[in-house]
Amino acid sequence: MQGFDRLWRITPICAPHPDVLKALPMNTVIDPPAVPTVAVVGDDARFPVRRIFCVGRNYADHVKEMGNDPKSEPPIFFTKPGDAVAPDGALIPYPQNTSNLHHEIELVLALGKGGKDIAEADAMACVWGYGVGVDLTRRDRQAEAKSAGAPWDVAKAFDNSAPIGPLTPASRVPQLSNARIWLAVNGVVKQEGTLDQMIWSVPEIVASLSRSFELRPGDLIFTGTPAGVGKIEAGDVITGGIDGLAPLKFTIKPG
């Protein structure tokens, strides 16, 4: 934790362009937004979140259930704002502007290092820790966006759309290559698979993202979901886990 803290303090959270940084006034006209954070297993210190990247179409069975061909459709990337995170145990309001809210359980990477054009061989050194997350999705809004060829922001990037459990530092995590990943709604398992079913591996994901974005400490990466995504309603209790990591539990606030 101490090494990560030093790295974080010397790396600007928002990494603005140098010319913009020079032009910033000493005072701000409104209070600066708080930095979102995620709990860390066995530590009072928390992980500060800069940005959330997400991988789509990364499990073959999920690609098929969404009507796509896993052999011809590579994973796609989209983002959520950092303040979309919701903590373990959260009571999450049913989001506005949807009548078809879906769950998608995912392995989450927490980056302690970043860079551009990262080689796959160097990618694992960027991963500070791992967590269990759920990509909540307004499926009706996503279907509309797909039909119109429009961005997915309304479907994916809304408030509380990224519940995530406590992060476990990579040094304390056992081998995750074939770990079980699962999600249950009201105690009934809806999604289940293993991480070795991912089409793109963790090093491939980090390397690929770094060719389009300069990754930074504090970035989270949701790595895709196995088959079994489905609708959740107000009052539902969602639990999920990945073997070797802290579990996640949250409730959709009853109406």
C-alpha positions as CSV (number, residue, x, y, z in Angstrom):
1,M,0.0,0.0,0.0
2,Q,2.8,2.4,0.8
3,G,4.3,2.1,-2.7
4,F,1.0,2.6,-4.3
5,D,0.3,5.7,-2.2
6,R,3.6,7.3,-3.3
7,L,2.8,6.5,-7.0
8,W,-0.7,8.0,-6.6
9,R,0.5,11.2,-5.1
10,I,2.9,12.0,-7.9
11,T,0.4,11.1,-10.6
12,P,-2.4,13.7,-11.3
13,I,-5.8,12.1,-10.8
14,C,-7.3,13.5,-14.0
15,A,-4.0,13.8,-15.9
16,P,-5.0,17.0,-17.8
17,H,-3.0,18.3,-20.7
18,P,0.0,20.3,-19.5
19,D,-1.2,23.5,-21.0
20,V,-4.6,23.1,-19.3
21,L,-2.8,22.3,-16.0
22,K,-0.8,25.6,-16.2
23,A,-4.0,27.6,-16.8
24,L,-5.9,26.3,-13.8
25,P,-6.6,28.9,-11.1
26,M,-5.6,28.3,-7.5
27,N,-9.2,28.5,-6.4
28,T,-12.3,26.9,-7.9
29,V,-15.7,28.5,-8.4
30,I,-17.5,25.5,-7.0
31,D,-16.3,22.8,-4.6
32,P,-14.3,20.1,-6.5
33,P,-16.1,16.8,-6.8
34,A,-15.0,14.1,-4.3
35,V,-12.8,11.4,-5.7
36,P,-14.7,8.0,-5.8
37,T,-13.0,5.2,-3.8
38,V,-13.3,1.5,-3.4
39,A,-12.7,-0.5,-0.2
40,V,-9.5,-2.7,0.1
41,V,-9.5,-6.1,1.8
42,G,-7.7,-5.9,5.1
43,D,-6.8,-2.2,4.9
44,D,-8.4,1.0,6.1
45,A,-6.9,2.8,3.1
46,R,-9.1,2.9,0.0
47,F,-8.4,2.7,-3.7
48,P,-9.1,6.0,-5.5
49,V,-11.0,5.6,-8.8
50,R,-10.0,7.7,-11.8
51,R,-12.0,6.1,-14.7
52,I,-13.9,2.9,-15.5
53,F,-13.3,1.0,-18.7
54,C,-15.5,-2.0,-19.6
55,V,-15.0,-4.8,-22.1
56,G,-18.0,-6.1,-24.1
57,R,-18.3,-9.5,-25.8
58,N,-15.6,-11.3,-23.9
59,Y,-17.3,-14.6,-23.1
60,A,-18.3,-16.7,-26.1
61,D,-21.6,-17.9,-24.6
62,H,-22.6,-14.3,-23.7
63,V,-21.8,-13.1,-27.2
64,K,-24.1,-15.8,-28.6
65,E,-26.9,-15.0,-26.2
66,M,-26.8,-11.4,-27.3
67,G,-27.1,-12.5,-31.0
68,N,-23.5,-12.1,-32.1
69,D,-20.8,-14.4,-33.5
70,P,-17.9,-14.8,-31.0
71,K,-15.5,-15.8,-33.9
72,S,-16.1,-12.6,-35.9
73,E,-17.0,-10.1,-33.2
74,P,-14.1,-9.0,-31.0
75,P,-14.7,-7.5,-27.6
76,I,-15.6,-3.8,-27.7
77,F,-14.8,-1.2,-25.1
78,F,-16.9,1.4,-23.4
79,T,-16.6,3.5,-20.3
80,K,-18.5,4.5,-17.1
81,P,-17.7,7.6,-15.0
82,G,-15.7,6.9,-11.9
83,D,-18.5,8.0,-9.6
84,A,-20.7,5.2,-11.0
85,V,-19.2,2.9,-8.4
86,A,-21.5,1.6,-5.7
87,P,-20.0,-0.2,-2.6
88,D,-20.6,-3.7,-1.3
89,G,-23.8,-3.7,0.7
90,A,-25.3,-0.8,-1.2
91,L,-29.0,-0.1,-1.4
92,I,-29.3,1.0,-5.0
93,P,-32.4,2.9,-6.3
94,Y,-34.0,1.4,-9.4
95,P,-32.6,3.6,-12.1
96,Q,-34.8,6.0,-14.0
97,N,-35.4,5.7,-17.8
98,T,-35.6,1.9,-17.9
99,S,-38.0,-0.9,-17.4
100,N,-35.5,-3.6,-18.2
101,L,-32.5,-3.5,-15.8
102,H,-30.0,-6.3,-16.3
103,H,-27.1,-7.8,-14.2
104,E,-23.7,-8.6,-15.6
105,I,-21.1,-10.1,-13.2
106,E,-17.5,-9.4,-14.0
107,L,-13.9,-9.6,-12.8
108,V,-12.6,-6.1,-12.2
109,L,-8.9,-5.1,-12.6
110,A,-7.6,-2.1,-10.5
111,L,-4.5,-0.5,-12.0
112,G,-1.6,0.8,-10.0
113,K,0.4,1.7,-13.0
114,G,-0.5,2.7,-16.6
115,G,0.9,4.0,-19.8
116,K,0.5,3.9,-23.6
117,D,1.1,1.0,-25.9
118,I,1.8,-1.4,-23.1
119,A,3.2,-4.7,-24.2
120,E,1.3,-7.8,-23.2
121,A,4.4,-9.1,-21.4
122,D,4.3,-5.9,-19.2
123,A,0.6,-5.7,-18.7
124,M,0.3,-7.7,-15.5
125,A,2.7,-5.4,-13.7
126,C,0.1,-2.7,-14.1
127,V,-2.6,-4.6,-12.1
128,W,-2.6,-3.5,-8.5
129,G,-5.5,-5.7,-7.5
130,Y,-8.8,-7.5,-8.4
131,G,-12.4,-7.2,-7.4
132,V,-15.9,-8.5,-8.2
133,G,-18.1,-6.1,-10.0
134,V,-21.5,-5.9,-11.7
135,D,-22.1,-3.9,-14.9
136,L,-25.7,-2.8,-14.4
137,T,-27.3,-2.2,-17.8
138,R,-30.5,-0.5,-19.1
139,R,-31.1,-3.3,-21.7
140,D,-33.9,-1.5,-23.3
141,R,-31.8,1.7,-23.8
142,Q,-28.9,-0.5,-25.1
143,A,-31.2,-2.1,-27.7
144,E,-32.3,1.3,-28.9
145,A,-28.7,2.5,-29.1
146,K,-27.6,-0.6,-31.1
147,S,-30.5,-0.2,-33.5
148,A,-29.6,3.5,-34.1
149,G,-25.9,2.9,-34.2
150,A,-25.7,5.3,-31.2
151,P,-23.3,5.3,-28.2
152,W,-24.1,3.2,-25.2
153,D,-23.7,5.9,-22.5
154,V,-27.4,6.0,-21.5
155,A,-27.5,2.2,-21.3
156,K,-24.3,1.8,-19.3
157,A,-23.0,5.0,-17.7
158,F,-25.7,5.9,-15.2
159,D,-25.6,6.5,-11.5
160,N,-24.7,3.4,-9.4
161,S,-24.2,1.3,-12.5
162,A,-20.9,-0.2,-11.3
163,P,-21.3,-2.0,-7.9
164,I,-18.0,-3.4,-6.8
165,G,-16.8,-5.4,-3.8
166,P,-13.6,-4.8,-1.8
167,L,-10.4,-5.0,-3.9
168,T,-7.8,-7.6,-3.1
169,P,-4.2,-6.7,-3.8
170,A,-2.7,-8.8,-6.5
171,S,0.0,-10.0,-4.2
172,R,-2.6,-11.7,-2.1
173,V,-4.6,-13.3,-4.9
174,P,-4.3,-16.9,-5.8
175,Q,-4.3,-18.1,-9.4
176,L,-7.4,-16.8,-11.1
177,S,-7.0,-18.3,-14.5
178,N,-9.8,-20.8,-14.1
179,A,-11.6,-19.4,-11.0
180,R,-15.4,-19.8,-10.8
181,I,-17.4,-16.6,-11.4
182,W,-21.1,-16.5,-10.4
183,L,-24.1,-14.3,-9.7
184,A,-27.3,-15.0,-7.9
185,V,-30.6,-13.1,-7.6
186,N,-32.5,-13.7,-4.4
187,G,-30.3,-16.8,-3.8
188,V,-30.9,-18.4,-7.2
189,V,-27.8,-18.6,-9.4
190,K,-28.3,-16.9,-12.7
191,Q,-24.8,-16.6,-14.1
192,E,-22.0,-19.1,-13.7
193,G,-18.7,-19.8,-15.5
194,T,-14.9,-19.7,-15.2
195,L,-12.5,-17.0,-16.0
196,D,-10.7,-19.2,-18.5
197,Q,-13.8,-18.8,-20.7
198,M,-12.8,-15.2,-21.5
199,I,-12.0,-14.6,-25.1
200,W,-9.4,-11.9,-24.3
201,S,-7.0,-12.5,-21.4
202,V,-6.1,-9.9,-18.8
203,P,-2.8,-9.0,-20.5
204,E,-4.5,-8.7,-23.8
205,I,-7.2,-6.5,-22.4
206,V,-4.7,-4.1,-20.8
207,A,-2.5,-4.0,-23.8
208,S,-5.3,-3.4,-26.2
209,L,-6.9,-0.6,-24.1
210,S,-3.5,1.1,-23.9
211,R,-3.4,1.4,-27.6
212,S,-6.4,3.7,-27.5
213,F,-6.1,5.3,-24.1
214,E,-3.3,6.3,-21.8
215,L,-4.1,4.2,-18.8
216,R,-3.4,5.7,-15.3
217,P,-3.2,4.5,-11.7
218,G,-6.7,4.4,-10.3
219,D,-8.3,3.1,-13.5
220,L,-10.7,0.1,-13.1
221,I,-11.4,-2.3,-15.9
222,F,-14.5,-4.5,-16.0
223,T,-13.5,-7.5,-18.1
224,G,-16.8,-8.8,-19.5
225,T,-19.5,-11.2,-18.3
226,P,-20.4,-14.9,-18.8
227,A,-23.8,-16.1,-20.1
228,G,-27.0,-15.8,-18.1
229,V,-27.5,-12.1,-17.9
230,G,-31.1,-11.2,-17.0
231,K,-33.6,-8.8,-15.6
232,I,-33.7,-7.6,-12.0
233,E,-36.5,-5.8,-10.2
234,A,-36.9,-3.5,-7.3
235,G,-36.4,-5.4,-4.1
236,D,-34.1,-8.0,-5.5
237,V,-30.9,-9.0,-3.6
238,I,-27.9,-9.6,-5.9
239,T,-24.9,-11.6,-4.7
240,G,-21.9,-12.5,-6.7
241,G,-18.4,-13.8,-6.4
242,I,-15.1,-15.1,-7.9
243,D,-13.2,-17.8,-6.1
244,G,-10.3,-16.2,-4.2
245,L,-11.8,-12.7,-4.1
246,A,-14.1,-10.8,-1.6
247,P,-17.8,-11.3,-2.6
248,L,-20.2,-8.6,-3.6
249,K,-23.8,-8.1,-2.4
250,F,-26.2,-5.3,-3.1
251,T,-30.0,-4.7,-3.1
252,I,-32.2,-2.9,-5.6
253,K,-34.2,-0.5,-3.5
254,P,-37.9,-1.6,-3.2
255,G,-40.3,0.8,-4.8
